[in-house]
Amino acid sequence: MQRATTIVRRPAVRTEAVVDTVSLDHAGRSRAGGSLKAEGGLTFELGLSKAATLEDGDALRLEDGRLVLVRAAQEDLLEVRAENPVRLLRLAWQLGGSHVAVEVGTEALYVPASAATAELIRGQGCAATPVRRAFRPEREAHDHSTCGHDHSHDHGHDHDHGHAHDHSHGQDHAAHGPDHDHGHDHAPKHGHDHGHAPHVHGPGCNHDH
């Protein structure tokens, strides 16, 4: 059985390499392993190195180079609306605090259907309507499992930052050294005694480097 070990993000998907399509709900798009059967009958094993959220339009690359397109499957959700936008915003904040995945629409929120979530929605004076549609929730701000490229970029940035920090520290140390040595050792002898500041480090200075 073919294994899929690589995610190809939507902008890089080559349509001529796509051989089948698999529809997955949000939970299915967030797992690292398991057996999958595509709509055309192709079966394969999901073997990602770590769990990563697949987005609608991404693809999975099989070991032989072929691609399986990923579609967001329809699932049971609650469509949440409110007459007051502030009330809807407050609800979105509370849902996030309760670790409930939320898809933010232009005029509504979409959340997984559950009795507890429906009760929370009603408690905030919002209306919830059962719907069945694809679920594309917002990605959590601290979630780095979905973007290997971004993670590599962050790592590179950290490395560059560390390098810059070490370099500037070295410069500061070098700058401090001469200032410290000449400022304290030589200024009292040549600047104060003779009153000729311009000649502190001139050709006649016996400490000339």
trRosetta pair geometry for C-beta under 8 A, 3 or more apart (Angstrom, degrees):
i j d omega theta_ij theta_ji phi_ij phi_ji
1 35 7.8 -27 165 -126 158 102
1 43 6.3 -58 -140 112 114 95
1 44 6.2 162 169 -127 93 43
1 45 5.4 92 117 -20 120 103
2 42 7.8 -21 42 179 131 105
2 44 4.4 -42 82 -120 92 104
2 45 7.2 -177 96 24 44 76
2 62 4.5 -1 169 -158 131 120
2 63 5.7 -156 -154 25 81 97
2 64 6.5 -69 -123 3 122 103
2 66 7.9 -23 -164 52 160 113
3 44 6.5 160 -101 -179 20 94
3 45 4.7 -32 -107 71 75 99
3 46 7.7 141 -159 -107 70 7
3 47 4.5 -4 -172 13 116 131
3 62 7.1 130 75 -150 34 67
3 63 5.4 53 55 -37 79 114
4 36 7.8 -27 20 39 133 130
4 44 5.4 73 -22 135 101 133
4 45 7.1 -177 19 85 72 47
4 46 5.5 -27 62 -113 104 55
4 47 6.6 148 68 30 47 74
4 48 7.7 -15 111 -55 81 77
4 60 3.8 23 -172 161 144 118
4 61 6.4 138 -147 70 82 37
4 62 5.4 -53 -87 -90 77 55
4 63 7.8 -120 -82 -30 35 67
4 68 6.6 -71 -90 29 145 123
5 47 4.8 -32 -88 87 84 95
5 48 6.4 152 -149 -93 48 41
5 49 7.3 60 -168 -35 92 79
5 61 7.5 -52 57 79 59 86
5 63 7.1 54 8 -77 107 79
6 60 7.2 134 77 -162 53 55
6 61 4.2 -18 73 49 108 115
7 48 7.0 25 -36 -110 102 123
7 52 6.0 -109 -22 99 154 140
7 54 6.5 -149 -130 -102 123 87
7 58 5.9 -8 -172 173 97 130
7 59 7.6 142 -163 78 52 45
7 60 6.4 -35 -105 -103 56 61
7 61 7.6 -148 -75 7 8 89
7 148 7.8 145 55 2 112 120
8 12 5.3 -121 -175 92 91 105
8 13 5.4 120 122 -86 116 72
8 58 6.5 156 81 -172 54 75
8 59 4.4 -17 63 66 108 95
8 60 7.3 -170 17 -84 86 11
8 61 5.5 91 -30 -42 112 103
8 67 6.2 -52 35 -124 145 122
9 12 5.5 68 64 23 73 104
9 13 7.5 -122 102 -35 31 87
9 55 7.4 34 -141 42 80 117
9 58 5.6 -44 -125 -117 39 96
9 149 7.9 -67 -10 2 144 131
10 13 5.7 -39 -147 -1 35 118
10 55 6.5 -71 -28 91 117 113
10 56 7.9 25 -77 100 133 49
10 57 3.8 30 -109 123 124 110
10 58 5.4 -75 -51 -76 74 52
10 59 7.8 123 -93 -11 45 81
13 17 7.8 -141 -174 60 65 106
13 18 7.0 38 176 -61 108 113
13 57 7.1 -146 7 163 150 74
13 58 7.1 175 -58 -153 126 31
13 59 4.6 120 -115 -7 114 127
13 67 6.5 146 -147 174 89 159
13 69 7.0 75 -163 -106 146 88
14 17 4.5 62 84 8 103 111
14 18 7.5 -170 93 -24 55 81
14 67 7.1 149 58 -3 75 149
15 18 5.6 -43 -155 12 44 118
17 65 6.9 -94 -153 146 121 83
17 66 6.1 -175 175 -140 81 45
17 67 4.5 72 117 5 99 112
18 21 7.4 30 176 -67 117 78
18 59 6.5 -111 -99 -119 96 138
18 66 7.8 97 -133 -179 17 78
18 67 4.7 -54 -92 86 57 105
18 68 7.2 109 -147 -112 74 17
18 69 5.0 22 -143 -39 128 105
19 40 7.5 -119 142 60 69 152
19 42 6.7 86 114 -53 107 160
19 66 4.6 -8 -3 -175 131 126
19 67 6.8 139 8 61 77 51
19 68 6.8 -46 59 -83 81 64
20 38 3.7 73 143 136 129 155
20 39 6.5 176 -176 48 90 71
20 40 4.2 -124 -123 34 103 119
20 41 7.7 -122 -123 47 139 51
20 42 4.3 -152 -13 22 167 132
20 68 5.1 -17 73 -124 88 87
20 69 7.3 -156 102 26 39 78
21 38 6.0 130 69 -166 30 104
21 39 5.1 -7 75 22 86 120
21 40 7.1 93 29 -14 68 97
21 68 6.9 158 -102 -175 21 70
21 69 4.4 -27 -108 69 80 101
21 70 7.7 176 -158 -76 69 14
21 71 5.8 31 178 -11 112 115
22 36 5.5 23 -143 164 151 127
22 37 7.5 147 -119 93 105 30
22 38 4.4 -83 -70 -107 85 74
22 39 6.8 -171 -94 -17 38 78
22 60 7.5 -6 31 17 132 126
22 68 5.5 31 -6 158 109 118
22 69 7.3 167 23 82 63 50
22 70 6.0 -23 69 -109 88 60
22 71 7.2 -180 88 26 38 79
23 39 6.7 59 -7 -57 98 111
23 70 8.0 128 -103 -166 28 51
23 71 4.6 -34 -102 77 75 103
23 72 7.4 1 -154 103 77 12
23 73 4.1 101 157 -80 99 94
24 28 3.4 -137 -166 105 101 120
24 29 4.6 139 108 -57 123 78
24 36 7.7 -41 -77 -130 115 127
24 54 6.8 55 65 70 140 130
24 70 6.3 -32 21 -157 114 97
24 71 7.5 138 21 73 64 51
24 72 7.2 -53 72 -120 64 38
24 73 5.6 -155 85 -7 10 110
25 28 5.0 92 48 13 65 106
25 29 7.1 -134 98 -5 31 93
25 72 7.6 60 -128 -168 31 65
25 73 4.7 -64 -66 65 62 113
25 75 4.6 78 -131 -61 118 135
25 135 6.9 34 -165 36 78 115
26 29 5.8 -62 -146 39 30 108
26 30 6.5 18 157 -15 64 116
26 72 7.5 25 -70 -147 65 99
26 75 6.9 -93 1 25 92 155
26 101 6.7 159 165 114 156 164
26 112 7.7 -110 42 -75 143 112
26 135 4.8 -56 -45 90 120 120
26 137 6.5 47 -130 5 142 110
27 30 5.9 -71 -151 39 30 108
27 31 7.1 34 156 -34 65 105
28 31 6.4 -51 -150 14 34 112
28 73 7.2 34 44 18 136 127
29 53 5.9 47 130 -161 94 63
29 54 4.0 -119 -159 56 91 91
29 55 7.5 108 177 -65 138 21
29 70 6.7 109 -117 177 104 132
29 72 7.0 -26 -44 -107 151 74
30 51 6.0 31 163 180 65 111
30 52 7.7 -141 -143 97 47 19
30 53 4.9 -6 -101 -99 80 75
30 54 7.6 -133 -61 17 40 73
31 34 5.9 25 120 2 138 127
31 46 7.1 81 103 108 94 148
31 51 5.9 -54 -142 -124 26 99
32 46 7.0 170 147 134 32 107
32 47 7.8 21 155 -162 77 23
32 48 4.3 -117 -151 70 75 101
32 49 7.3 -90 -157 78 123 20
32 50 5.7 -90 -104 169 137 17
32 51 4.3 -90 -44 -74 98 58
32 52 7.1 81 -94 6 80 70
33 45 7.5 -7 -159 175 78 85
33 46 5.3 170 -142 93 29 89
33 47 6.1 37 -112 -102 86 45
33 48 6.9 -136 -60 36 60 74
34 45 7.6 -172 101 -154 24 62
34 46 5.2 6 55 43 66 116
35 43 6.6 5 -178 -173 101 101
35 44 7.6 172 -152 92 62 30
35 45 5.7 -38 -100 -103 66 67
35 46 7.4 -159 -84 9 15 82
36 43 7.1 169 89 -150 46 56
36 44 5.9 -18 63 64 91 74
36 45 7.6 150 19 -108 78 18
36 46 5.6 67 -14 -36 117 106
36 68 7.9 134 106 134 133 159
37 41 7.2 -27 -174 -149 97 28
37 42 7.3 161 -156 84 53 43
37 43 4.9 -21 -102 -98 77 81
38 41 6.9 -27 75 44 81 23
38 42 4.3 7 37 58 122 92
38 43 7.5 -147 12 -72 76 33
38 44 7.5 30 -23 11 104 102
38 68 5.5 -124 -86 -148 136 121
42 68 6.8 -147 93 -102 137 120
44 60 7.7 170 95 113 143 134
44 62 6.1 -100 -130 -108 151 109
44 68 6.8 -153 29 -31 145 154
46 60 7.1 -73 -114 -142 87 153
48 51 7.0 110 93 -93 130 24
48 52 5.9 -129 175 18 153 105
50 145 6.0 -122 127 -146 114 102
51 145 5.7 8 91 170 75 146
52 145 5.2 -150 -101 148 62 85
52 146 5.2 131 -164 -111 79 48
52 148 7.6 -29 -114 -37 147 94
53 139 6.8 -173 61 -110 156 104
53 143 7.4 27 -4 155 129 140
53 145 7.0 96 -6 94 81 98
53 146 4.3 -28 42 -99 93 122
54 58 4.9 -138 -163 64 83 138
54 60 7.6 -33 -114 -60 140 96
54 70 4.8 -79 159 161 131 167
55 58 5.0 102 57 -25 71 113
55 70 7.6 108 78 94 35 125
55 72 7.9 -32 -176 -58 43 110
55 136 7.4 58 -148 -139 81 104
55 146 7.8 80 -37 -172 99 126
56 70 6.9 -134 -124 113 32 85
56 71 6.0 34 -141 -148 84 43
56 72 4.0 -51 -80 -17 112 106
56 134 6.5 53 -82 171 143 145
56 136 6.2 -60 -4 -93 122 120
57 69 7.5 -31 -144 -164 30 97
57 70 7.1 -31 42 73 16 80
57 71 7.8 61 -53 -99 43 56
58 69 7.9 150 92 -155 36 55
58 70 4.8 -6 72 44 79 125
59 67 4.2 11 167 -174 139 114
59 68 6.2 152 -163 71 80 40
59 69 5.1 -42 -101 -99 92 48
59 70 6.2 -169 -95 -2 32 86
60 67 6.9 144 70 -156 42 62
60 68 4.7 -16 57 57 96 99
60 70 6.5 89 -21 -50 91 108
61 65 6.8 -25 -169 -143 101 30
61 66 7.5 152 -153 81 57 34
61 67 5.7 -33 -98 -98 61 74
62 65 6.9 -32 73 38 78 21
62 66 4.8 0 38 61 121 83
62 67 7.3 -151 4 -80 84 23
62 68 6.7 81 -42 -18 100 101
71 134 7.8 -92 162 -110 79 135
72 134 3.7 87 111 -162 113 119
72 135 6.6 -152 179 50 121 48
72 136 5.9 -51 -107 -68 169 90
73 134 6.6 150 85 -110 17 80
74 132 5.1 54 167 159 116 87
74 133 5.6 -60 -133 -136 89 14
74 134 5.7 -65 -86 -60 53 56
75 112 7.5 -28 125 -120 123 82
75 132 6.9 -147 103 -149 13 72
75 133 7.7 -43 47 70 52 35
75 134 7.5 67 14 -124 80 29
75 135 5.4 -43 50 -12 115 119
76 112 7.5 61 93 -160 73 63
76 113 4.4 -61 135 22 99 134
76 130 6.8 -21 -163 -161 92 99
76 131 7.9 149 -153 82 47 39
76 132 5.8 -30 -94 -99 53 81
77 103 7.9 -22 -150 29 149 124
77 110 4.9 12 166 -173 142 96
77 111 6.4 144 -162 72 88 30
77 112 6.2 -71 -114 -107 68 29
77 113 5.7 -169 -134 -36 13 88
77 130 7.6 143 82 -155 42 51
77 131 5.4 -28 71 70 90 85
77 132 7.1 146 21 -103 80 29
77 133 6.2 -57 27 46 130 84
77 135 5.8 158 -74 -87 130 108
78 110 7.1 160 76 -151 48 51
78 111 5.3 -19 55 63 99 84
78 112 7.5 21 9 103 90 18
78 113 5.0 128 -40 -96 87 71
78 117 6.5 -179 21 114 146 120
78 118 6.3 -172 -99 -87 156 83
78 121 6.8 -132 139 -33 146 163
78 128 4.3 -11 -175 -166 121 110
78 129 6.9 133 -162 61 64 34
78 130 6.3 -41 -102 -94 64 48
78 131 7.3 121 -129 21 15 83
79 108 5.2 4 -175 167 88 144
79 109 7.7 148 -161 77 44 46
79 110 5.9 -18 -102 -99 60 79
79 128 7.0 142 68 -157 44 53
79 129 4.6 -26 59 63 99 93
79 130 7.8 21 13 111 83 1
79 131 4.7 51 -27 -6 112 131
80 88 7.1 147 127 -134 102 94
80 91 6.8 -141 157 123 144 149
80 108 5.9 147 69 -169 50 83
80 109 4.2 -21 60 62 114 95
80 110 7.2 -169 14 -77 85 28
80 111 6.5 28 -18 7 126 107
80 121 5.5 -125 -119 -136 120 130
80 126 5.3 30 -172 147 98 133
80 127 7.1 156 -150 81 52 47
80 128 5.3 -17 -96 -99 76 75
81 88 7.3 -33 -159 -95 32 126
81 107 6.8 16 -121 140 101 88
81 108 4.9 -44 -77 -107 82 96
81 109 8.0 -178 -67 24 40 71
81 126 6.7 167 81 -169 31 92
81 127 5.3 -20 63 62 83 98
81 129 7.5 11 8 2 106 109
82 85 7.1 152 86 -87 105 23
82 87 4.4 -145 170 89 150 112
82 88 4.1 -167 34 -58 125 90
82 91 7.0 160 -39 1 143 137
82 124 7.7 -56 -95 122 137 100
82 125 6.9 76 -133 107 109 82
82 126 4.3 -59 -76 -113 102 90
82 127 7.0 164 -82 16 50 76
83 87 7.4 33 58 37 62 138
84 87 4.1 81 79 0 103 110
84 88 7.2 -179 93 -8 57 81
84 125 8.0 19 33 107 114 125
85 88 5.5 -55 -152 36 40 112
85 89 6.2 41 151 -21 70 104
86 89 5.5 -53 -148 36 34 114
86 90 6.3 36 152 -21 66 104
87 90 5.7 -51 -148 35 31 112
87 91 6.5 34 151 -20 62 104
87 124 6.2 149 -178 156 92 96
87 125 5.8 -70 -162 79 142 109
87 126 6.2 173 136 -68 111 93
88 91 5.6 -52 -150 35 33 113
88 92 6.5 37 151 -22 64 102
88 108 8.0 -112 -144 -126 139 34
88 109 6.5 173 -169 -19 101 113
88 126 6.4 107 -95 -107 68 129
89 92 5.6 -50 -150 32 33 113
89 93 6.6 35 151 -19 63 103
90 93 5.7 -53 -154 33 34 113
90 94 6.6 30 151 -16 65 105
90 124 6.5 -175 99 -156 105 127
91 94 5.7 -57 -149 38 34 109
91 95 6.2 36 153 -21 68 105
91 109 7.0 -149 103 17 116 157
91 120 7.7 130 -149 137 93 94
91 121 6.5 55 -154 -122 136 64
91 124 4.5 147 -88 112 102 164
91 126 5.4 -6 -63 -19 161 149
92 95 5.7 -52 -145 36 31 112
92 96 6.4 32 154 -19 63 105
92 102 5.9 140 -142 162 83 165
92 104 6.8 43 -130 -97 141 106
92 109 5.9 -166 -86 -94 96 144
93 96 5.8 -56 -152 36 29 111
93 97 6.5 30 151 -18 63 107
94 97 5.5 -53 -148 37 35 114
94 98 6.4 25 154 -11 66 108
94 120 6.8 -165 124 177 125 121
94 124 6.9 -173 35 -72 149 141
95 98 5.8 -63 -149 44 32 105
95 100 4.3 -78 -172 64 87 117
95 102 5.1 95 113 -62 137 130
95 109 7.5 155 15 167 161 150
95 111 6.3 -111 -149 -98 146 141
95 117 7.5 48 -122 -140 105 100
95 120 7.2 133 -85 121 78 141
96 99 7.5 38 -177 -77 35 27
96 100 7.2 -90 -70 52 25 72
96 102 6.5 -70 -66 10 79 132
98 120 7.1 -82 -4 -117 167 166
100 111 5.7 17 154 -150 119 123
100 112 7.2 -138 -164 35 92 95
100 117 6.0 128 -134 -108 149 116
101 111 7.0 149 84 -137 60 71
101 112 6.5 60 57 -16 100 106
101 135 7.6 73 118 163 126 122
101 137 3.9 -35 171 -125 102 172
101 138 7.7 -180 -165 47 70 64
102 109 5.6 -30 -164 -166 106 112
102 110 7.2 135 -164 69 55 50
102 111 5.5 -25 -106 -87 70 91
102 137 5.7 104 64 -143 24 101
102 138 6.0 -7 80 20 76 105
103 109 6.9 142 75 -167 55 57
103 110 4.0 -16 60 60 109 104
103 111 7.5 -166 22 -66 75 44
103 135 6.1 -151 -32 -161 137 66
103 136 5.4 89 -119 72 127 58
103 137 4.7 -98 -62 -95 74 49
103 138 6.7 159 -110 -23 39 70
104 109 6.1 -24 -109 -111 53 76
104 138 5.9 30 -1 -48 103 120
105 108 4.6 2 62 63 128 72
105 109 6.7 -161 21 -83 87 24
105 110 6.3 74 -25 -17 113 100
110 131 7.5 -71 -126 62 106 126
110 133 7.3 -75 -142 70 148 119
110 135 6.5 -156 130 -125 123 79
110 137 7.7 -132 88 -86 92 73
111 117 5.5 -154 125 178 134 145
111 121 7.8 -170 43 -66 141 125
112 117 6.8 134 79 -4 70 163
112 135 7.1 31 -77 -129 75 158
113 117 7.3 -151 -153 63 23 128
113 118 7.4 26 -157 -52 66 108
113 130 6.1 41 -109 -122 138 89
114 117 4.5 84 60 11 91 104
114 118 6.8 -158 88 -9 45 87
115 118 5.7 -56 -146 37 30 113
115 119 6.4 32 155 -22 65 105
116 119 5.8 -54 -152 32 31 111
116 120 6.6 31 151 -18 63 105
117 120 5.6 -53 -150 35 35 112
117 121 6.3 39 151 -22 66 105
117 128 7.9 139 123 -121 88 156
118 121 5.6 -52 -150 33 32 115
118 122 6.5 30 154 -16 65 105
118 128 5.3 -145 -130 75 79 161
119 122 5.9 -55 -148 38 32 109
119 123 6.3 36 152 -25 64 108
120 123 5.6 -54 -149 33 31 116
120 124 6.8 19 156 -11 63 106
121 124 6.2 -68 -158 39 30 103
121 126 4.9 -84 -177 76 81 107
121 127 7.7 -20 150 114 114 4
121 128 4.5 75 109 -49 156 123
122 125 7.6 50 -179 -69 37 19
122 126 7.2 -109 -85 60 25 63
122 128 7.1 -75 -53 6 77 113
139 143 5.5 -123 176 62 91 131
139 146 6.3 -98 -135 33 137 154
140 143 4.1 98 65 -22 93 111
143 146 6.1 35 135 1 108 107
144 147 6.9 -85 -161 51 55 83
144 150 7.2 -137 -145 95 82 108
144 151 5.3 98 177 -89 111 108
144 154 7.7 -71 -133 25 130 154
147 150 3.8 28 123 20 126 114
147 151 6.2 151 98 -19 71 84
148 151 5.6 -56 -147 35 33 113
148 152 6.4 33 156 -19 67 103
149 152 5.9 -55 -152 34 31 109
149 153 6.4 32 150 -20 64 107
150 153 5.5 -55 -149 37 34 114
150 154 6.3 37 152 -22 67 103
151 154 5.7 -50 -149 33 32 111
151 155 6.4 34 151 -20 64 104
152 155 5.6 -53 -150 34 33 112
152 156 6.3 34 152 -19 66 104
153 156 5.7 -53 -149 36 32 111
153 157 6.3 35 151 -22 65 105
154 157 5.5 -54 -150 34 33 113
154 158 6.4 34 152 -20 65 103
155 158 5.7 -52 -151 34 32 111
155 159 6.4 33 150 -21 64 105
156 159 5.5 -54 -149 35 34 113
156 160 6.3 32 153 -17 67 104
157 160 5.8 -53 -148 37 32 109
157 161 6.2 33 153 -21 65 107
158 161 5.6 -55 -147 36 31 113
158 162 6.3 32 154 -20 65 104
159 162 5.8 -53 -150 35 30 110
159 163 6.4 31 151 -20 63 106
160 163 5.6 -55 -150 36 33 112
160 164 6.2 33 153 -19 67 105
161 164 5.7 -53 -148 36 31 110
161 165 6.3 34 152 -22 64 106
162 165 5.6 -54 -149 33 32 114
162 166 6.5 30 155 -17 66 103
163 166 5.9 -54 -150 36 31 108
163 167 6.2 30 153 -19 65 109
164 167 5.7 -57 -146 37 31 112
164 168 6.2 25 159 -15 66 108
165 168 6.1 -58 -145 39 27 104
165 169 6.2 30 154 -23 62 109
166 169 5.6 -57 -149 34 29 114
166 170 6.5 32 153 -21 64 103
167 170 5.8 -54 -154 32 31 111
167 171 6.6 28 150 -16 64 105
168 171 5.5 -51 -149 37 37 113
168 172 6.2 41 151 -22 67 103
169 172 5.7 -51 -148 35 32 112
169 173 6.3 33 152 -20 64 106
170 173 5.7 -55 -149 35 31 111
170 174 6.3 29 154 -18 65 106
171 174 5.7 -55 -146 37 32 109
171 175 6.1 29 156 -18 66 108
172 175 5.7 -57 -145 39 29 109
172 176 6.0 30 155 -23 64 109
173 176 5.7 -55 -146 34 28 112
173 177 6.5 39 153 -32 62 100
174 177 5.8 -45 -154 20 31 116
174 178 7.6 19 160 -5 61 97
175 178 7.0 -60 -160 38 32 97
175 179 6.4 24 153 -12 65 117
176 179 5.8 -67 -149 45 32 111
176 180 5.8 31 158 -24 70 112
177 180 6.0 -65 -150 34 22 108
177 181 6.3 12 162 -13 64 110
178 181 5.9 -59 -141 40 31 106
178 182 5.7 6 172 2 71 114
179 182 6.7 -65 -134 49 20 93
179 183 5.2 19 170 -23 61 125
180 183 6.1 -53 -126 37 16 110
180 184 6.3 -12 177 6 55 116
181 184 7.0 -87 -155 45 14 89
181 185 5.5 -24 178 15 59 126
181 186 7.6 41 135 -7 70 103
182 185 6.5 -62 -110 52 22 91
182 186 4.8 -30 -152 32 64 123
182 187 6.8 86 151 -36 65 87
182 200 7.4 94 179 146 111 121
182 201 6.8 -11 -144 -72 139 120
182 207 7.8 167 -108 113 85 141
183 186 7.8 28 -16 46 9 83
183 187 5.8 -1 -163 -12 36 132
184 187 7.1 -12 -77 30 10 105
184 188 7.6 3 -177 -9 40 109
185 188 7.8 -100 166 30 15 97
185 189 7.5 -13 149 -1 54 119
185 207 7.6 135 116 -108 118 166
186 189 5.8 -70 -154 41 42 108
186 190 5.8 -11 171 18 82 113
186 191 7.5 83 127 -11 72 98
186 200 6.1 105 133 -179 115 98
186 201 7.3 60 137 -75 157 80
186 205 7.2 27 -156 -159 133 128
186 207 5.7 -116 -95 43 126 152
187 190 7.0 -79 -132 54 22 79
187 191 4.3 -19 -162 20 67 133
187 192 6.8 70 145 -21 70 94
187 200 6.4 -5 -102 -139 61 135
188 191 7.0 -22 -63 51 13 91
188 192 5.1 -16 -149 18 46 132
188 193 7.5 63 152 -26 53 92
189 192 7.5 64 7 41 9 92
189 193 6.1 -23 -179 3 35 128
190 193 6.6 -49 -110 44 16 101
190 194 6.0 -25 -167 26 53 117
190 196 7.3 -65 165 68 85 85
190 199 6.7 -123 169 103 121 82
190 200 5.0 140 97 -127 126 61
190 205 6.5 -25 -84 -114 163 99
191 194 7.6 -78 -132 51 7 81
191 195 7.7 53 173 -102 44 19
191 196 7.6 -122 -122 69 44 44
191 197 5.2 40 -134 -103 96 70
191 200 5.2 2 -65 -93 94 114
192 195 7.6 11 -173 -68 20 54
194 199 7.4 -53 99 70 139 122
196 199 4.3 6 127 28 116 114
196 200 7.7 -177 105 -49 71 59
197 200 5.9 -13 -165 -34 48 109
198 202 7.1 50 131 -55 69 122
199 202 4.1 -50 -146 6 66 134
199 204 6.5 -1 -176 50 116 109
199 205 7.2 170 159 -55 73 95
200 205 6.8 36 146 -88 36 137
201 205 5.3 -57 -139 3 32 162
201 207 7.6 -69 -121 83 75 95
201 208 6.8 123 -172 -104 70 73
202 205 5.6 126 55 -20 52 98
202 208 7.8 -57 102 -88 28 118
203 208 6.7 22 -143 -91 32 157
205 208 4.8 125 77 -53 91 86
